[in-house]
């Protein structure tokens, strides 16, 4: 049997139960074993096992219903993304007449201008191959999308350097890139990670934005490496002496989701430097020691 782990909102538990119930009705030999429920902040984490022959079918049903699968093996991630894209293509095909009626009137020159200005969202809309689409324009949009994202990242970073009062806005825009589901679906992994790491870099430049590191660490829409890097960055701000914890650091420690971070850490540990691993454990130890002392 194979294990499936999913992170869900409380309201999604009904959806999960419904999916499993339907599978049981349709396939009499479908069985769920070792079903467990835990908590990660306000969310639930569920684990269970199904027979190998129903493993991918269950993953597919979860993916179609936007249930967040925590299994991170590359083959599983690729399968889930492929099924999501398959569903998206079917939905787009159903609405082909509407799409065709709203056919883009952009030119390749427009696409190049968008890329130069970092307007990646406008380009992203043009990368979808739907009935009636200009295939040359789609090809052009796909070829410059990464460039557009990187330009958007750089523009937001520079904006934060030039005016600290724009730093928060830059962080928000960078996190929007880093958590963009469409970019995730088309495997813009490096670009999303770069956006998240750039947001972290800005947070470290301004003391008043340190708590943004906590928000980034807790954000389950981001790549795990971003969550952990944000935690490591926050760890750098911990006091060297006990009983001298600044108020913002103390507040951040109260709201950091250590259980979520431990899950993320286990997934990306091999990608971290030794000093980053040490800093991560330092933060977790600090938080847990303070909880026990409270």
Secondary structure, 3 states (H helix, E strand, C coil): CEEEEEEECHHHHHHHHHHHHHHHHHCCCCCEEEEEEEEECCEEEEEEEECHHHHHHHHHHHHHCCCEECCCCHHHHHHHHHHHHHHHHHHHHHCHHHHHHCCCCCCHHHHHHHHHCCCHHHHHHCCCCCCCCCHHHHHHHHHHHHHHHHHHHHHHHHHHHHCHHHHHHHHHHHHHHHCCHHHHHCCCHHHHHHHHHHHHHHHHHCHHHCHHHHHHHHCCCCCHHHHHHHHHHHHCCCCCCCCCCCHHHHHHHHHCCHHHHHHHHHHHHHHCCHHHHHHHHHHHHHHHHHHHHC
